Amino acid sequence: MTLQARVDHLVVAAATLQQGVDWCEATLGVTPAPGGEHPLMGTHNRLLRIATVDYPRAYLEIIAIQLGREPQRSRRWFDLDDEPLQAELARFGPRLIHFVANVNDARAAVQGLARLGMDRGEPVAASRETARGLLQWQITLRDDGQRLFDGTLPTLIEWGETHPAPFLPESGVTLQSLAAHHPRANDLKTAYEGIGLGGVRVQEGPADLCATLDTPRGRVTLDSRGL
């Protein structure tokens, strides 16, 4: 099987989910749709459809630790238990930290990255309840919760029968481009090629993930460095 991957969703982290909603309204000019809870991780989210022809199922996820809900794993995903990241979110507000790529075979993709010396973590079954029923997927998780390559190497997801994007309302926000900058740009590009990922421009430079969106407030650039 030829591995294929595409941008699935952008991950914006917030100290609290309400702060994430407020950020979305102020920055993008829209209110995100309801999301759900992740019992496995002790997190919850809100979602925003950002699909285009080039990114046909893309959405933006605003995610935060759910107060009072302990994760079932030792560390939450996306470095959300990292104290420096928590301090930055509390001080400077929500920001883009990562993205997730949809793959047609998560286990084969993990093995491909392992051959390149990259431990993306094992695929783990996860789910959350929605108004349309149970949403199920497999997602690669490391025991330490790290994103890798400063967030520019995507977490991998293999969806079950249902993908959430088609059921999200049109938001008026669309993803125009996604770029990854990293001092190890050649290694990152090799990793992307290894899982068949397109649609993300890779350049050498300080670690940064940059998404360009068209929104009701005009063109907006989200930057993982918070600039």
Salt bridges, closest charged atoms under 4 A:
ASP8 OD2 - HIS9 ND1 2.73
ASP8 OD1 - HIS163 NE2 2.73
GLU37 OE1 - ARG69 NH2 3.33
GLU61 OE1 - HIS9 NE2 3.27
ASP79 OD2 - ARG147 NE 2.77
ASP81 OD1 - ARG76 NH1 2.71
GLU88 OE1 - ARG95 NH1 2.89
ASP119 OD2 - ARG142 NH1 3.85
GLU122 OE1 - ARG107 NH1 2.95
ASP143 OD1 - ARG73 NH2 3.25
ASP144 OD2 - ARG142 NH2 2.82
ASP150 OD2 - HIS182 NE2 2.71
GLU170 OE2 - ARG49 NE 3.28
ASP187 OD2 - ARG184 NE 3.05
ASP208 OD2 - ARG225 NE 3.77
ASP214 OD1 - ARG219 NE 2.73
ASP223 OD1 - ARG225 NE 3.94
